[in-house]
Amino acid sequence: TGRVIDDGGAPIADAIVSYKYGTKQEETSADVNGIYHIYNVDTGVYFIDVSKSGYAVGRTKAEVIGETSIVADVILKNYLVIEDRVEETITIEEIKESGISIEKEIDLAVSLGGDAIETVTQNISVSIPPETNILINGKPASGSIDFAITPIEGDVVPLSPDELSLGTVLFEPVNAEFSKAVHIKLPVNIKMPAGIELPVKKYEGGEWREVGFATIDETGLSADAEITEFGKFSIQLNFSFETSVIDYEENEILTFEIPENQNIIEIEANDTIEFPDGLPEGMTKEYAISLIEKIESTQ
């Protein structure tokens, strides 16, 4: 028995609660008071994941010693949403006959190079081809399905030290799987060279896992990818570089030679680096220095 609550202590109703021990995985849901029950479990350590639309996936660990039930509370944190999500209810018959396309238009602050940051209108979309079979919770869907697209600005899940997120979107229902590849278009908050491929990752079970690649379109502000399941997806830069320590004087200009055909080369900077006007949109301190200039120099 446990409770699903937000970070203010209020109960969250109807959250999906899944628990895993070894190869065993089961699922239940919280009631209107945020309370869930898990019975008849074996002795051992269980990982419990909780998901609910509009919240980050929560995870906790519980150990069962000589008991047959789990007792654990899980706290879910709100996503930071940059726009209201778009929702559409579509029947299975419509999808089978003609497929569907759902779009969401957002205004996003984008780094265009140097110090230039501009608010750009971009489209997030998902397209499901005709004759696609859909599974919900592992079972064939019937009747109608409530689809939703939610662009997310903040992230309560830290990325690994060698990654930078360019854009994150939640596609719902999160437990949907597709028999055919579904095309998605994701925004990026840093203008990228057209045609390059970047990893697409899905957040699931307390971690990010790579599910494919997205190709930057001709505008440099969106990326196209194909997926076979819904959930929370992010385009992420993976950095691979050799580093050395460089001492320099104030106002000195540093010049770096970038090898041919390299899209990004990272330069490690220490904590003395200062940005008088604050970090550019979407940057972290570790990777802010010279990132825009490096991208521009490879175009």
N, C-alpha and C positions, 0 to 999 in steps of 0.2 A: 504494500500500500504506500502511496506517496501523493504529493501534490504537485501540480504544475502552476507556477506563479510567475508574474512579471517581476522586474527588478524593484518594484514598489511594494511587493507583497500581495498584490491582488490576484485572485485565482483566474486561470485561463481555461475556459471551457472547450471541450471537443478537440483538444490537441491529440495528435497521433503519437502513441508511445510504443516504441519498439525496443526489444531487449535481445541481447546476443550473448551466448555462452558457448565457446567452441564453434561447432557447426550448427548448433541449434539457434534458430531465430524466430521469434514470435512477435505479434503486434496486438495492441489493444488501444483504447482511447480513454481520455479523461472525461468525467461527467460534467454537469453544469457548474459544479463547484470546484472544478480543476482536480478532482481526486481520481486516481486510477488504482487498479488492483492487478497484481500478478501473482498467480497461485501455482502450486505444484511444481516448484523448481528444484533442481538438484543443488547440492552443496558446491560452492565455487564463487568465482568473481564474475559479475555480470556488467556489461556496458549497456546503459540505457540512453537511447536517443529520443528526443521529443521534438516534434515539428508542428508548426501552426502558421497559416498564412499571415504575413505581416511581421513575423518574428524570426530572429536567427535561430538556427537549429541548436537545441541545448543538449548537452551530454553530461552524464554523471556515471559514477561507478559504485556498485554495491556488492558487498561480500555476504554470502549466505553460509552460515556455520551452524549446522544442526537444526536449521529451520526449513520451512517449506514455503516461505513467502519473502518478498523483497520489500524493504522499507527505504525509500529514498525520495527526496524532494528535488525538483528540477526547476531552475530559474531561466526563463526566456527573456531575451532583450529585444527591444524594438529595432527594426531596421530604420535607417535614415533614408526616407524616400524623397527623391527630387521632384516627382510629380505624382498625382493620383494615378493609380493603376487603371488599365483599361480591362474591361470584362466583357465577354461575349458567351452566350449560351447557344450551343450548336448541336444539332441532332446527329446521331451516328449515320443516318441515312444521307444527310447532306454531305458529310465527309466522304462516304463511299462513292457517291454519285459524281461530285465535282471538286472535292477537296475544299480547303478553306485557307484564307489568308487574313491574319489579324495584325494591325499596325498601331503603334503608339508614337505620337510626335512629341518630342521633348526639346527644351532649350537647355543646352549644356555649355558651360564655360570650357573652352578648348585652348590649349597652348599651341600657338601657330608657329613658334620659333622665336628665339631671343627672349625679349620681355613681352612680346605680343600675346595677349590673352583676349579672346573674343567669344561672345555668346553666339552659338551656332545652333540652328534648328536641325535636328536629326530625327530619323525614323528608326524605331525598333520594330522588328516584325518577325512573325513566324508563319511559315507556309507548310501545310500538310497536304501531300498529294492525294489524288483520288485513289480509291481501293486500298486505303491504309487501314489495317486492323489495329485497334487500340486496346491495351490492357490497363485496367485500373486495379492496383493492389494485386497484380498477377492474374486477374480474371478478365475475360472479354467484356468490354464496355457495352452497355445497351441504353436505349432511350436517348438522353441528351447529356452533354458534358459542359460544365462551367469552366471556360478557359480564361486565363488572366495573364497579363504582362506587367511586371512591376520593376521599373528601373531603380537601382539602389545607389545612393551616394556614399554612404559610410559602410564600414564593415567591422563587426565585432570580432571577427576571426582574423588573427594576425597572419600575414603571409610569411613564408620562409625568408631568411635573410637575403636570398639572391633573386627575389621576385618583386615586381612592381605591377599593380593592377591598373589596367587601362579602362576598365568599365565592367560593371556587374549588373546582371539582370536576373530576376526571379521569374521563371515560367511555371505556371500552374495549370492543372493539378500536379503536384510534385511527385505523385506516385504513378504517373502515366508513362507507358512504354509503347513504342510504335514499331510496326512490322516493316515500315519503309523509312528511309532517311527523311528527316524533317529539316527544312531550310530555315535558318535564323539569321537575322542581321542585328549586330550589336554595335553600339556607339563606342568610340574611343575618345578619351579626353586629352590626348596629345596627337597632333598631326603626324602621321607616319608615312613612309614611302609607299606608294601604291604597289601592289603585287607581292609584298613580302608575306610570309606565313608566321603566325604567332600561336603559341599553345592556347587551347581552350581547356579550362579546368572546371570541374563540378565539385561543389562542396557537399560532402556526404559522410556521415558517420564520424564527424569530428575532424575531418581532414579534406584537403583538396586532392583530387586525382585527375590526371590528364585524360581527356576523352576525345581528343582530335586536334585539328588545327583550323584557324580562321585566316582567310586571305583579305588583306586590306584592299578596299575598292579604289576606284580612280580618284575619289575625292580625298583620300587619306584620312577620312574622319569616321569611317564605318568599316566593319569587317563582316564577311560572309562565312558561315560555317554550317555543317550538317550534324544533327544529333539524333539519337533514337530513344531518348528519354527526357523527361522534364525535370526541373529543379532549379537550383541556383548556379548560374554559370558566370565565369569571368574570363576575360582575355588577360593574359599575364605575360610580361616580359621576363625571360630567363637570362641572367647575365653570366657570361663566362669570360674571364679576363685574367691577365697577368698584372700584377701591381707592384709598384715601387714607391718609396717615400721621396717626396720632392719638397725641398725648402725653397721658399720664394719671398721676395720683399713685397710690401704693400704697394698696390697699384701696378705691379709687374704683370705683363701679359705673357701667358704660357702658350706655347704652340706645340700641338701633338700631331704626329703623322699617323693617319688611319690607313691600314692596308686596304687594297682593292677588294671590292665585293663584300665588305663588312658592313652590316647594317647598324650595329651598336657596339661600341667599346666603352666599357665603364672605367672611370677614373676614381680611385678611392680618395676621399678627403677626410681630414680630421675635424674635430669639433670647433676649430677656430674659424671655419668658414662662416661668413655672415651674409645674410640677405636682408638689406635694410628695409625692403618693402614686404618682407615675409616670403615664405616658400611659394613657388608657382603652384597653381591649382593642380592637385593630384599628385604632388611630389612628396617624398619623404626626405629627411635630411641626408640619409646615407647616399641617395642616388640623385640628388638635385643638381649637383655641380656639373655643368657642361653637357647635361643630357640633351637639351634641345639643340645646342650647337652641333653635337655629335650626329644627331639624326639628320640635321640639315646638310652636313658635310658629306653624307653618303648618298644623297639623292642625285 
